[in-house]
Amino acid sequence: MQADFLIIGGGIGGAVLGELLGRGGKKVVLLEKNTGPPGYLRPEILWPATIGVLCSLAPKKAWEQEAALPLGGIDLFIGRRSFSLISPALLGELQIQPWFTNPNLTRELLLRLDAFEIRRGVEVTSVLKEKDRVVGVRASDVTTGKQSEWSARWIVGDDGPQSVVRKACGFAMERTMFPLDFHCFGFEWPASFEGTTARVWLNEDGDRSGVIVLAAAPLPGTKGIGFVGARPGIADGTDTPEESWKRFCSANPSILEIVRERQFPRDFVSIRRGWGHVSQYGTGGAILIGDAAHPVTPIGGQGANMSVADACVLAELGLADAKDLLAEYERRRRPANERSMEFSKWATRLWSLPGWCGPVSIFQNILRCLARYPGVMRRAVRTAATAFETTTN
């Protein structure tokens, strides 16, 4: 065997798993298709349990300087009216500190740790089997095309929603496409904005125009990351959003401080997300974590946190050489991941309503209710911050 664990994909879960296993004495090799970080940004929120794991692997100061920023709150704007959706006082009362992160830099910082071996520019094309057990993978160098084979006691797929490992093992997973697309962009955080408070602007004309919401969050180094939630069809030319976009931006002058001269959707990176849950987390010799097992939407900030929680349980079992590693891993993680999927499920139901039902108006009323009744908001934040965590039962 070339390794105890061969991890396919350098996502946040795979990188955390590699470091935990490597520090515990296991020989770990991680194969990553990309030779460097992606050229685009997307939003990501990390909850306290996840930040605790990351700070056990690298100093908290390193995260604050390079990749992540503690979130002070969230302000909501509807037209020119503003609400404090999540206040610093509420987070202090709950003793919950969420962090916004640049996911590219988060993963790069983890991949620079040295407890495991990483090979970049290696794309896995198929798995190798002996009888009914997966024993390795076949891969190709993305630059030269040179073929190679890698073997290990366990193959871990962290290779995303289109997982080669999952498909090669024949695991079933139905994906439901989220009825909004996310159009992402990076920008310089305006000096006029509060330094740690995220902002959300709702489009009151969203049911008709298809441009629903704009959200922006601060990152280290006066950087910011934002996304526009819009109905499918905006980016592929079947709708004409120019006038709707201009009206939305002019509804609140602070929007123009971050979007500036960007044309929508041309100057944004468009992402279409689906969600689903694989029928089983593995088979003999192969295990799935993160988006390979349970891709989700950004709603509730669950995805990266689920991946890290998967990695922690799998590392614990792997270091203990658990006899029933696969069965125990699934027993511990499936209930928590099912809870986290509920955010995507309910959001899909809301945004799948036809325009005449007024889903934007319904969403606005939900947010107003959350802002007006702190008890409801406390429960919502606490649920989002802990849904992905592994329970002992």
N, C-alpha and C positions, 0 to 999 in steps of 0.2 A: 504494500500500500504506500502511495506517495504521501498521503496525509491522513490524519484522523478525520478531519472535516474539510471538505471542498465546498466553498461558498460561491455560488453563481450570482453575481451582481453586487455592486458596491453601494447599495442603498443604506439608509441610516441603521436599519435592523441588521443587515449583513455585516456592516462595519463594527457595530457594537458587539455582535456575536463573536466575530473574529478576535476582537481584543480581549473579551472575557475568557474565551476558551484558551487563547494563547497565553494569557497571564496565569492560567491554571495549569499549564504544562502540556496542552495538546498541540499537535502540529497542525496548523491551519494554513490553507492556501485560498486566497480570494481571487477570482477571475472577474475582471471588469471590462466590458466591451469598449467603453469610452476611454480615450487617452487623456481626457481632462474634464473639468466640470462643464455642464451644459452652458450654452451661450445665452440662456434666458433665465429670468427670475420667476418664481411663483410664491404665493404666500404659504406660510407654515407657522403653526402655533404649537408650542411645547408646554405641557402641564408639569406641575412640580415633581411628580414621580419620575418623569422622563429627564428633567433637568438634573435631578439628583443622581441618576445613573451617569449622565454625561460628565458631571462634575467629579465623579469618582474615577473617571478615566483621564481627564485633563483638568487643570486648575480652572476654577470659576472665572478668574481674571482673563484667561485666554478666550473663553467663550464670549465674554462681554466685549473684549477688544476686537475680535474678529468676526463673530458670526451671530450673536444673539443679544437681545436687549429686553430687560424686564418691562412688561407692559403696565403702564400706570392706570389705564382705563380705556373706555370706548365712548366717544361722543357720536350721537345720531343727529343727522340733519334731514329735515323734510321741507323742501323749499328753503325759506330763510329762517325757519324755526329750528331750534336746536334743543336736544335733550341729553342728559348724562345717562347713557344706557348702562354702563358699568363704571362706577366711581372708584377712586382710590380708597375711600372709606369702606366700601363694600368688600373689596379685595382684602383690606386689612382685617375687617371683621371676620371674614371666612378663613383668613390666614392661607390664602391661595394666591400664588404669584405666577401668572402665566408669562411666557416669554415669546416674543416674535423673533423669528430667525430667518436668515438667508440660508435656505436648504442646501444650496451648492457649497457654501463655505463650511457649513456644519459637517457635511460629508467629507469634504477635503481635510478638515482638521482631524476627523476620526481616522481617515485613511493614511494620515501621516504618522500615526502611532505605530510602534514597532514590535508588537507582540505576535504579529502574524505576517505572512508573506503575501504581497499583492502583485498580480500581473495585470497590467493595463493593456488595452488594445487586443484583448482575446475574446472572441465571440463564440459562445457555445452554440452548436448546431444540433446536437442530438445527445442522447444518453447511451451508455454502454451497460449491457445486462449480462449476468450469468444466471441462467435459469430464470427464477422469478425475482432476483435481487438486482437493484441498480448498483453498479460498482464503479462507475466513472462517467466521463463525458468526452465527447469528441468536439474539438474546437478549431477555430480558424483565426490566424493573425489578421487583423483588419487592414494592416498596411501591406503585408507581403502575400497574404493568402495561404501561408504555410499551415498545413494541418498538424494537429497534435492531439494526443490522448492523455487524459488525467484521471487518476483513480484515487479513491479514498474509501474509508470505512463508511462515511456518511456523506451524501451529496445534499447540500442545502440550497434550495431555490429561493433567491431574493431578487428575481429578475423581472419583477413588475407584472402589470395586468396581462400582458401577452406572454407570460412565462413559457419559455421553451421547456423547462423541466416539467412543469405541470402538464403541458400538452403531450410531451413524450411519454409520460407515465399514464396518460389516459384518464386523468381526473376530470370529472364533469364540473362545470361552473357556468351558470347562466348569469349574464351581465345585463343589468338594466341601465340604459343610458339616461343620465340626468337631463332634465328638460331645459336646463340653462347651460350655455357655454361660458367659459371664463377667459377673459381677454386680459393678459397680464402685462405689466410694465414696471420698470424701475425709474427712480427720479431722485432729485436732491430734495431732502426734507426742508420745507420752507421755515425760515427763521421765525415767522409769525405764528407757527403752529406750536402747541405745547409739545415738549421734546419726547415724552413717553406715552402720549395718548393717541390711540388709533381713531380714525374717523370713518363714518359710514354715511353716504348720501343716498337717499332713496328718491327715485324718479316718480313723481306723482302721476306722470303721464305714461308710466311703464306698461300698463295693460294694453295701451294702443300702440305705443312706439316700439316695444320689444327691448328697449334699453331699460333694465330694471334697477340696478344698484351699482354704485361705485364705492369701493372700500380702499383705505390706505393705512399702512402701519409703518412706524419708524424702525430703522435698523441702526446698528453701530456706525459711527463715522458720518453722521448727518445724512445718511442714505434713507431711502424709503422704498417700499414695495406696494404696488396697488393692483387691483383687478376690477374689471367691469363684468357684471353678470348680465347676460343678454340672451334673448330667445334664439334658438338655433335658426339659421337662415340669415342672420345678420352678416356673418363673415363670408358666406358663400355667394352673396350677390342676389339672393332672391328677395331681399328687402332693401330699401334705400334709407339708411339710418342717418344720413348727413344732417338733415334739418332737425330730426328728433334729438340727435346728439348735441347740436348747437343750443337748442332750447333747454336741454337738461343742464349743460354747462353754464348757461347764463342765469339759471335759476338761483345759483348761489356763487358769488364771486370767488369763494375759497376753492372751488373746484378748479378754476383756471390756474390757480397757483401751482397745481401739480400736473395737470394735463398739458398746460401751455398750448403749443401749436400742434399737438398730436392730432392726426386725423384718425377717426374711428371707422372701421376696425383695422385700417391699413398699418398703422404704427404700433400695433399691439401684437403680442404672441397669443394665439388662440388655442385653447385647450378644451377638448371635449372629454368629459369624464363619465365612466360607467362604474357601477358598483355591483358586487356579488360576493358569494361565499362558496368556496370550493366544497365539494361533497366529502372529501377527506383530506387530512393534512399531510398524508404521506403514504409510502408503501415501503417494502423492504429496501433499505439503503438510501431512500430519498425522503426529504422533508421540505415542506413549504413554509415560508414566513412572509410577513408583510403583504404587499400588494399582490404577490404571486398567489396568496391564499385568500385574501379578502380585500380587494380594492374598494375604496370608499370615495365619496365626494369630500370637498373641504368643509362641509357643514359640521360644526361641532368640534373641529380641530382634532379629529381622532386618528387619522392615517399614520403619521409618523410615530405617534405615541403607542398605537397598537403594535407597530413593527418592533419598537424597542422592548415592549413588554414580552412579545414573542421571543425575542433574542435572550432576554434574561432567564426565562423559564427553560428554554432549550439549553442554554449554557449551564445552568444548574444541574440539569439532568445529564448532560454530556460529561461534565466534570465528575459526576458521581458514578459514571458508567452504569446508568440505570438499566436494569434488565429489560423493562418494557418501555424504553425511552419514547417511542413513537406514540403508543397508546396513552401514556401518562402526559405527554406534551399536549395531545389533543384534548384530553380530559380537563386539563387545567385552563387551556386557552380558549377553547370554543365558546364557553358561556360568556366570557368577557367580550370576545369579538362580536358575538351576537348582540350584546347590549350596545356596542358602539355602532353597529349597522343600523340601529333604529334611527339615528340622526339622518342618515341618507334616505331611509325608507319614508319617513314622514315628510321630509323636504320634497322628495319626489312626488308624493301625493299632492302636496300643496301646489307645486309649480306645474303639475300636469293638468290642473283645472283649466278649462277653456277661458279665454279672455273675458267673456261676458259674465263669468262668475266673480271677476275682480280679485284674482289672487294677490295682486300688488296691494290692494286695499286691505285684504285679510292680513297680509304680512305686516303692513303698517300698524294695524290694530293690535297684532300680537306684540310688536316691539313697544308700542305705547303702553300696553298692559304691563310688560316687563319693567319698563322704566318707571311706571307709576306705582307698582306694588313691589317693594323691595323683597318681600318674603318669597314671591314667585321667582324673582331674579336670583336670589340666593340659592334656591333649589336648582335652577337651571345651570348656574355656574358650577355648583358642586357636582352635579351629575356629569357635565361635560368634562370636568377635571379628573373624574375617577372612574368613568364607565369602562375604560379599557384595562383597568388594573386587574391583575389576577387575584381571585378570591381563594381562600384556603378550602372552602367547601366544594 
